[in-house]
């Protein structure tokens, strides 16, 4: 079949969002969370970009911020370590990394197994856990799983002051979302107490 005939038989996408609608914006690549916090504080209409799934979709609808602060250049921002009786995951940890990470599997095999079933492989390999929490989309599943294991967010408030908050504090109890007060730098999950058994089940 000639290419012209093939083109004629393929209907246009029904809900295609063109990249041509994305307005101009400034792109910043901080190399630390402190630098990122400073950029957010000083740039008007700045937005943080991690995995970018939700933000890029909004940009295709013409809703781009004036400045994007991309966290992908921050070293080791996607690592998981044990510290002070907790698993500490960097803010750029992606869903598939949560499902595959050896430390997560050892400490939370149930959580690791469930995380590998979220969404689809494209979303798991691109999207970040913290981005999922901050997207303010009630249908997203990460928040309820993290609430079950008493996860907390930590980060930097305007001016660089540190903060921590429970993952569940991002919901208002009536199906609505509560904006995060600052730049999230890590996710902290308390390790189970010695001798304590727990089984996380999610349908």
C-alpha positions, 0 to 999 in steps of 0.5 A: 500500500502506498504511503499516501493511501496508508496515511489516508486510512489512519484517522487522527488521534481523538485526544492528541495534545500537540507539543505546539501548544507549549509556550516558551519557558526558562529551563534551570538545572540545579545541582543541589536541593538547596540551589533548587530551593533558591531558584524556586524562591527567586523565579516568578512562576517557577515549577519543579520538574522530576519525572514530568508525566503530569507536568508535560501533559499540562504543558501540552494543554498550553499551561506551561510555567514561566520557569522550570526547575528540573531536579534530574541533575542533582546527584544521588537524588534517587537512592534508597539508604537505611538511616536512623531506623528508616528507609530514606528514598531520594525525591527522584526515586521512580516507581520501578526503582521502588519495586526493584530496589534491594533495600526496599525488598529486604525491609518491605517485601510486601510494599515492593511487590505491590509497587511493581503492580502500579500503573504500567511499565512506562509510567513506572519507569518514568514517574517518580513516587514523590511526583505522584504524591504531589500531583494532587490527583485523588485516583493515584494509588501511591499515597494510600500505600505510603500512608499504610507504612507511616511514610513521611516527606521531608524537604525545604521550606521557602528560605531553606528551612527544613520540614517534615510531614506525614504523607497522609497530610496531603489529603484533606479527608474529603477527597481533596488535596492539600498543597505541599508547603515546600520542596520535597527532598526525600521520602522516609519510611520507618522500618518495622520494629524487631519481631514485629510482623506486618502484611500489606494487602492491596486490591 
